[in-house]
Amino acid sequence: NIILKFSTNENYSAVGCKIVDYNNPEDVQVCGGGSYYKIFGLPINFSKNILVNDEEKIEDKLIYLHGSSMVIKTAMVTKYSGFCESYFHYFEELDFFSKFSSLEMLGYASSSIVYHLGGASSSNKKGGTPKRRYASAFSEYYMFRNRILFCRYHNRSMLFLVMAGISFAFLKRVLSGRFMLAKTLLSATFDSIQKLPTKKALFFNANAKIFWHDAKVLNKNLGK
């Protein structure tokens, strides 16, 4: 299991597990973690594209462990001061593991399984209920904001290409009539330049209406 995995190699600094769909356990969503495509500025989770139980092959390619389930040595958390609080919802684990040296290995325990029940926060479908539209905008805001932020921190040479891809994504949303998501993308881009959300943040109120809220309230709620 994920704990015993550490005993097989003293160089393991952190170990991830297999993550499957709760309603369809045959659907493997993540094998430990994934890699990072610098040109597009996107993390790619390992799943069906490689052998899900081939731990050695997966470990050779691991850049980060998926944040939903992992075990990290305390020494590593102390050494790298934990996770960067500039991120939320996406990219925090990629940022953390990008600090590891080549000697600080990442492991994958295929026998440890997490059943993941989700989907509402990552829906990007046009239309739908107000709650679904909010979840989609919430997801897109933090995905694009953190995508740019990570690139600025770790991959500046590719920032132009990443921004070109985001510009294309903005155009697609405008042409498809998803204007709220286009506005969300613009807000995420401007906020990523400032490193922290200082203008606007998404909230979903009790009446299931979508609205923009001053980020000072967000910071207050988060105890900033």
ABEGO torsion letter per residue (X at the ends): XAAAAAAABAABABBBBBBBBAABAABBABBGBBBBBAAAGBBBBBBAABBAABAAAAAAABABBBAABBBBBAAAAAAAGEBBAABBGBGAAAAAAAABBAABBBBBBAABBBBBBBGAAABABBEEBAAAAAAAAAAAAAAAAAAAAAAAAAAAAAAAAAAAAAAAAAAAAAAAGBAAAAAAAAAAAAAAAAGBBAABBBBBBAAGBBBBBBAAAAAAAAGX
